Amino acid sequence: MKEAFLIIDIQNDYFPDGKHILSGSEQAGRNACKVLEYVRSKKNEIIHIQHLSVNEGADFFLPDTYGAEINAFVQPVEGERIIIKNYPNSFRNTDLLAHLQKKGIKNLIICGMMTDVCVDATVRAAMDLGFKTTVIGDACATENRELYGEAINAKEIHSSYLAGFTALGNLYANVMSTEEFLKER
């Protein structure tokens, strides 16, 4: 079956000197780069998802800013599609689904940022839409959060969301490391 590599929101604001730095963004970016190089060598479909914040009060991923640009680790090249989104779910109000259907793509390889927001929303929507998905877990990143007055470490959040994808026999996604993915291919 045909597959596509979706790179979600690997944008400058998530990296050091950005406006919304994530824990582990540089390592995730390096791993996404390795997968991207492999997928390019196979001439598979590559889709860059770029979030632009247009809601009132947004303070990062603002249109026409350096922070909203796709990071150098995964910089698109000619022929690679860029889809702009304004919501966490990459399918919502975009032409992503129509594009994948037109290309006959049934399998998705996904990485990106944030694991528990845009990656999660897209992976779960992909399952609902009938796609078989693989998430490259170490090519994703998130941030520390707080709930009920308690700090929750980014690593715990990241691992929990990846584990959730694999519930019920990989219902939402098969999760692999970059190394596992490249060895399997």
Secondary structure, 3 states (H helix, E strand, C coil): CEEEEEEECCEHHHCCCCCCCCECHHHHHHHHHHHHHHHHHCCCEEEEEEECCCCCCCCCCCCCCHHHCECHHHCCCCCCEEEEECCCCCCCCCCHHHHHHHHCEEEEEEEEECHHHHHHHHHHHHHHCCCEEEEEEEEEEECCEEECCEEECHHHHHHHHHHHHCHHHHCCCEEECHHHHHHHC
